[in-house]
Amino acid sequence: MKLKYRIIWLTAIALLLVILLVRIYAVRPAGLEQLFSQTQSAQSNQGTSSHAPASSITPTPTPPPLRPNLAAGMIFPQWGPRSYTTADKNWEPGLKEIRTQTGANWIGLYLQFHQDSEFTTNVHIAHDGQTPAGLKAGIEMAHKMGYRVYVFPAITLDNAHAWGGYIRYDTDVDNQAWFDNYWHQLQPFLQACQQAKCDRFSIGNEYEGLEQSPDSYWHQLLTRVHSVYPGQIVYSRNFSSQLKYPVAGWMRDPLLSEVGLSSYYSLIDTETSIPKQQLPDLWKNRVQPHLDAMARDLGKPVFISEIGYRNTSYAGYLPYQDTDNGVKDPTMQAALLDAAFQNIAKDKLIDGVFVWAWSKPPFAPNYTPAAKTIHHWYDVFLR
């Protein structure tokens, strides 16, 4: 009898266990699913943080721009009557490449004037010159792409000397004739700049001899320019002018917003290759003092209106020349630009820099280490 009751009791317990197991597997509580999911997630994130979920980690803040107001520019010179227009097949693609490869926020547009020799006064436009309509179209396209625009004219002599810096006159008659002729050529381009709302216009580029003309002629020119173009008016000196002459009185004219310096100073005295680690100190000692001295003389910041280096091993010597006896070395070009930007970054007397020149070998940084160097520094300065 006792055995009978024991069998019944065990059977009842077994039945209850079967019912309980069926309920557990047939109806799985949602809470268990959540717990299972959370456990897997926690296991997969164990390397992130042992104290807080990943979403609560504070990201590293982006450093502020180093020089947010710096004019970070690239010069993109084009020649001929189609220059800077939609008929110029290089212009629009080049603007896109410059933005992508360098991060520049300013673009420099070059105007080509001619003169027979340093002894004549007949400033004129030749077959390689641009047109006012083309300049206007180019400025407008650059603006649409987010650039600010700097326009500057230069004179090429049609003789062996070539460089417009040789032009210089000793008489009032010649000085007045040249300044009148120059204004006659300049005026239509200024009108185009005004219509397109150009951001900065230079009244000249590297006119070393003419800088020594009496101040009255330059004051007259500035007044004429301002009557047509009320925007930012500047002038660009050559590095050799800074070595030879003090700042001219007319450069302090209040109509002149700023003075730039084409900074093609040699970092070495002979054709040789320089150890790259020495370049920043050489630039600091052999270039920067001239820029700072000009800024102090003028009592305001200056900009580097041109800086460029060949893509050769000897590019630190006479960098304004198109050729040297070195071998091709794009890494030297990049290192020279890096040395310049290292010093510019810390110098508040320099408020702009324009690199010479896109698509102009052997200075062109297109698709080279130099472009990456420029982009790195323009990001540091602006973003």
KEZA-429749 format. One line per field, with one value per residue (C-alpha): residue number from 1; residue in three letters; x, y, z. Coordinates in steps of 0.2 Angstrom, whole numbers, always signed. Layout:
<sites>
num = [NUM	...]
residu = [ALA	...]
east = [X	...]
north = [Y	...]
up = [Z	...]
</sites>
This chain:
<sites>
num = [1	2	3	4	5	6	7	8	9	10	11	12	13	14	15	16	17	18	19	20	21	22	23	24	25	26	27	28	29	30	31	32	33	34	35	36	37	38	39	40	41	42	43	44	45	46	47	48	49	50	51	52	53	54	55	56	57	58	59	60	61	62	63	64	65	66	67	68	69	70	71	72	73	74	75	76	77	78	79	80	81	82	83	84	85	86	87	88	89	90	91	92	93	94	95	96	97	98	99	100	101	102	103	104	105	106	107	108	109	110	111	112	113	114	115	116	117	118	119	120	121	122	123	124	125	126	127	128	129	130	131	132	133	134	135	136	137	138	139	140	141	142	143	144	145	146	147	148	149	150	151	152	153	154	155	156	157	158	159	160	161	162	163	164	165	166	167	168	169	170	171	172	173	174	175	176	177	178	179	180	181	182	183	184	185	186	187	188	189	190	191	192	193	194	195	196	197	198	199	200	201	202	203	204	205	206	207	208	209	210	211	212	213	214	215	216	217	218	219	220	221	222	223	224	225	226	227	228	229	230	231	232	233	234	235	236	237	238	239	240	241	242	243	244	245	246	247	248	249	250	251	252	253	254	255	256	257	258	259	260	261	262	263	264	265	266	267	268	269	270	271	272	273	274	275	276	277	278	279	280	281	282	283	284	285	286	287	288	289	290	291	292	293	294	295	296	297	298	299	300	301	302	303	304	305	306	307	308	309	310	311	312	313	314	315	316	317	318	319	320	321	322	323	324	325	326	327	328	329	330	331	332	333	334	335	336	337	338	339	340	341	342	343	344	345	346	347	348	349	350	351	352	353	354	355	356	357	358	359	360	361	362	363	364	365	366	367	368	369	370	371	372	373	374	375	376	377	378	379	380	381	382	383]
residu = [MET	LYS	LEU	LYS	TYR	ARG	ILE	ILE	TRP	LEU	THR	ALA	ILE	ALA	LEU	LEU	LEU	VAL	ILE	LEU	LEU	VAL	ARG	ILE	TYR	ALA	VAL	ARG	PRO	ALA	GLY	LEU	GLU	GLN	LEU	PHE	SER	GLN	THR	GLN	SER	ALA	GLN	SER	ASN	GLN	GLY	THR	SER	SER	HIS	ALA	PRO	ALA	SER	SER	ILE	THR	PRO	THR	PRO	THR	PRO	PRO	PRO	LEU	ARG	PRO	ASN	LEU	ALA	ALA	GLY	MET	ILE	PHE	PRO	GLN	TRP	GLY	PRO	ARG	SER	TYR	THR	THR	ALA	ASP	LYS	ASN	TRP	GLU	PRO	GLY	LEU	LYS	GLU	ILE	ARG	THR	GLN	THR	GLY	ALA	ASN	TRP	ILE	GLY	LEU	TYR	LEU	GLN	PHE	HIS	GLN	ASP	SER	GLU	PHE	THR	THR	ASN	VAL	HIS	ILE	ALA	HIS	ASP	GLY	GLN	THR	PRO	ALA	GLY	LEU	LYS	ALA	GLY	ILE	GLU	MET	ALA	HIS	LYS	MET	GLY	TYR	ARG	VAL	TYR	VAL	PHE	PRO	ALA	ILE	THR	LEU	ASP	ASN	ALA	HIS	ALA	TRP	GLY	GLY	TYR	ILE	ARG	TYR	ASP	THR	ASP	VAL	ASP	ASN	GLN	ALA	TRP	PHE	ASP	ASN	TYR	TRP	HIS	GLN	LEU	GLN	PRO	PHE	LEU	GLN	ALA	CYS	GLN	GLN	ALA	LYS	CYS	ASP	ARG	PHE	SER	ILE	GLY	ASN	GLU	TYR	GLU	GLY	LEU	GLU	GLN	SER	PRO	ASP	SER	TYR	TRP	HIS	GLN	LEU	LEU	THR	ARG	VAL	HIS	SER	VAL	TYR	PRO	GLY	GLN	ILE	VAL	TYR	SER	ARG	ASN	PHE	SER	SER	GLN	LEU	LYS	TYR	PRO	VAL	ALA	GLY	TRP	MET	ARG	ASP	PRO	LEU	LEU	SER	GLU	VAL	GLY	LEU	SER	SER	TYR	TYR	SER	LEU	ILE	ASP	THR	GLU	THR	SER	ILE	PRO	LYS	GLN	GLN	LEU	PRO	ASP	LEU	TRP	LYS	ASN	ARG	VAL	GLN	PRO	HIS	LEU	ASP	ALA	MET	ALA	ARG	ASP	LEU	GLY	LYS	PRO	VAL	PHE	ILE	SER	GLU	ILE	GLY	TYR	ARG	ASN	THR	SER	TYR	ALA	GLY	TYR	LEU	PRO	TYR	GLN	ASP	THR	ASP	ASN	GLY	VAL	LYS	ASP	PRO	THR	MET	GLN	ALA	ALA	LEU	LEU	ASP	ALA	ALA	PHE	GLN	ASN	ILE	ALA	LYS	ASP	LYS	LEU	ILE	ASP	GLY	VAL	PHE	VAL	TRP	ALA	TRP	SER	LYS	PRO	PRO	PHE	ALA	PRO	ASN	TYR	THR	PRO	ALA	ALA	LYS	THR	ILE	HIS	HIS	TRP	TYR	ASP	VAL	PHE	LEU	ARG]
east = [+0	+14	+22	+6	+5	+24	+22	+7	+17	+32	+21	+12	+29	+35	+19	+21	+39	+34	+20	+33	+46	+33	+28	+46	+50	+33	+32	+49	+47	+52	+63	+75	+77	+82	+94	+101	+103	+111	+123	+129	+131	+141	+152	+156	+160	+171	+186	+178	+176	+174	+165	+153	+144	+153	+140	+145	+164	+168	+176	+193	+189	+195	+208	+203	+210	+228	+226	+208	+210	+225	+223	+228	+230	+236	+240	+233	+240	+232	+237	+228	+211	+201	+209	+197	+182	+172	+181	+197	+197	+209	+201	+186	+194	+209	+199	+191	+208	+215	+201	+203	+222	+227	+212	+216	+202	+210	+214	+227	+223	+237	+236	+250	+255	+269	+282	+295	+309	+313	+316	+299	+283	+271	+262	+251	+242	+249	+243	+246	+236	+219	+203	+192	+177	+187	+193	+175	+170	+184	+181	+163	+166	+179	+167	+154	+166	+169	+185	+190	+200	+216	+220	+237	+245	+263	+274	+285	+298	+300	+319	+332	+329	+311	+307	+297	+307	+320	+308	+314	+313	+323	+312	+294	+289	+293	+286	+270	+269	+271	+259	+246	+248	+248	+232	+224	+228	+223	+206	+195	+202	+197	+180	+178	+184	+172	+157	+162	+166	+184	+191	+208	+217	+236	+241	+257	+269	+288	+290	+306	+313	+296	+294	+308	+297	+292	+277	+266	+264	+259	+247	+239	+238	+230	+217	+213	+211	+200	+189	+184	+187	+183	+189	+205	+219	+237	+254	+267	+286	+300	+311	+326	+317	+317	+336	+340	+328	+318	+299	+294	+283	+269	+267	+259	+245	+229	+221	+234	+227	+242	+259	+265	+282	+287	+298	+310	+325	+339	+341	+359	+372	+377	+368	+368	+356	+351	+347	+328	+329	+339	+326	+314	+329	+336	+319	+317	+335	+335	+317	+306	+317	+314	+295	+294	+305	+294	+279	+287	+292	+274	+266	+254	+255	+261	+257	+268	+262	+272	+282	+286	+300	+305	+303	+322	+335	+343	+327	+333	+345	+338	+321	+314	+323	+315	+330	+344	+357	+349	+339	+320	+315	+297	+300	+312	+299	+287	+300	+304	+286	+284	+298	+290	+273	+281	+287	+272	+261	+269	+271	+257	+265	+261	+243	+242	+252	+250	+259	+266	+259	+246	+249	+266	+281	+293	+284	+267	+262	+248	+247	+263	+269	+269	+251	+248	+260	+250	+233	+240	+245	+229	+219	+229	+227	+209	+200]
north = [+0	+12	+7	+12	+29	+32	+28	+40	+54	+52	+52	+68	+76	+70	+77	+94	+95	+91	+104	+117	+113	+114	+132	+138	+133	+137	+154	+163	+179	+195	+200	+185	+190	+208	+201	+189	+203	+215	+202	+199	+218	+220	+206	+213	+230	+224	+233	+250	+255	+245	+259	+268	+264	+270	+284	+293	+295	+314	+315	+324	+342	+349	+362	+379	+387	+394	+409	+410	+427	+422	+424	+406	+408	+399	+408	+401	+411	+409	+417	+423	+431	+416	+416	+413	+410	+395	+393	+391	+372	+373	+386	+377	+360	+369	+378	+362	+354	+368	+367	+348	+347	+362	+369	+387	+400	+413	+412	+424	+429	+436	+450	+451	+468	+471	+485	+486	+490	+499	+515	+516	+521	+511	+499	+488	+471	+458	+441	+432	+446	+443	+453	+463	+452	+436	+443	+447	+429	+421	+431	+426	+408	+408	+417	+403	+390	+399	+408	+426	+433	+443	+451	+458	+464	+462	+469	+459	+468	+463	+462	+452	+459	+454	+458	+474	+479	+487	+501	+517	+535	+551	+564	+571	+569	+551	+547	+556	+547	+530	+532	+539	+524	+512	+519	+518	+499	+496	+505	+492	+478	+488	+491	+472	+469	+481	+473	+456	+462	+457	+456	+463	+472	+476	+492	+483	+469	+470	+487	+489	+504	+513	+512	+525	+538	+553	+549	+561	+549	+535	+545	+550	+532	+527	+541	+535	+517	+521	+531	+516	+502	+505	+488	+483	+490	+483	+483	+469	+473	+461	+454	+463	+479	+476	+472	+488	+502	+508	+508	+522	+536	+533	+515	+523	+531	+528	+522	+507	+494	+483	+479	+462	+454	+442	+431	+422	+423	+410	+399	+395	+403	+390	+377	+362	+351	+356	+344	+345	+347	+363	+372	+379	+388	+394	+401	+409	+418	+422	+426	+431	+446	+455	+452	+458	+473	+479	+476	+487	+500	+501	+500	+486	+467	+462	+447	+436	+440	+426	+411	+396	+383	+372	+353	+350	+346	+363	+373	+383	+393	+407	+400	+413	+404	+392	+380	+373	+359	+348	+333	+332	+331	+334	+330	+345	+357	+351	+352	+370	+375	+366	+377	+393	+388	+383	+401	+409	+400	+409	+426	+438	+451	+440	+439	+431	+420	+416	+401	+402	+393	+380	+371	+381	+369	+368	+377	+368	+358	+348	+330	+331	+331	+350	+350	+339	+350	+366	+357	+352	+370	+378	+366	+371	+389	+390	+375]
up = [+0	+4	-12	-22	-14	-17	-36	-37	-28	-40	-55	-50	-47	-64	-72	-64	-70	-88	-88	-81	-95	-108	-102	-102	-119	-127	-120	-118	-109	-118	-104	-107	-125	-120	-107	-120	-132	-119	-113	-131	-134	-118	-122	-140	-132	-118	-126	-126	-108	-92	-83	-96	-112	-128	-131	-116	-121	-125	-142	-144	-148	-165	-163	-168	-184	-182	-194	-198	-207	-217	-236	-241	-260	-276	-292	-308	-322	-340	-356	-371	-376	-370	-353	-338	-349	-352	-369	-358	-356	-341	-331	-323	-320	-313	-300	-295	-294	-283	-271	-269	-269	-259	-249	-255	-251	-263	-281	-290	-308	-318	-332	-345	-352	-363	-367	-381	-369	-353	-362	-371	-363	-374	-362	-373	-374	-385	-392	-375	-366	-357	-360	-348	-352	-349	-333	-327	-332	-323	-307	-307	-309	-295	-284	-288	-282	-265	-269	-265	-280	-281	-298	-303	-319	-324	-338	-349	-359	-377	-377	-368	-351	-351	-333	-330	-315	-326	-332	-324	-330	-326	-333	-329	-347	-348	-330	-335	-352	-344	-330	-342	-354	-340	-333	-351	-351	-333	-333	-343	-332	-316	-323	-325	-308	-301	-310	-305	-287	-287	-269	-271	-286	-287	-296	-301	-299	-296	-304	-295	-306	-307	-288	-287	-298	-288	-276	-285	-300	-289	-279	-295	-301	-284	-285	-303	-298	-283	-294	-304	-291	-273	-267	-259	-268	-265	-273	-275	-272	-278	-265	-273	-270	-251	-252	-261	-256	-241	-242	-254	-247	-259	-251	-236	-246	-236	-253	-253	-242	-241	-249	-254	-257	-270	-259	-270	-258	-259	-244	-250	-259	-272	-282	-270	-261	-243	-229	-227	-208	-210	-221	-208	-199	-216	-220	-203	-205	-223	-228	-213	-207	-224	-223	-205	-208	-222	-211	-197	-209	-216	-198	-204	-209	-227	-238	-248	-265	-273	-266	-277	-278	-293	-291	-291	-279	-280	-278	-263	-274	-285	-283	-296	-310	-321	-322	-313	-314	-301	-303	-302	-284	-279	-261	-260	-267	-254	-240	-245	-244	-228	-221	-226	-219	-202	-200	-208	-195	-181	-189	-186	-197	-212	-216	-233	-245	-264	-271	-288	-299	-303	-319	-323	-323	-315	-300	-302	-287	-296	-290	-281	-262	-263	-265	-250	-240	-245	-241	-224	-219	-226	-216	-201	-204	-209	-202]
</sites>
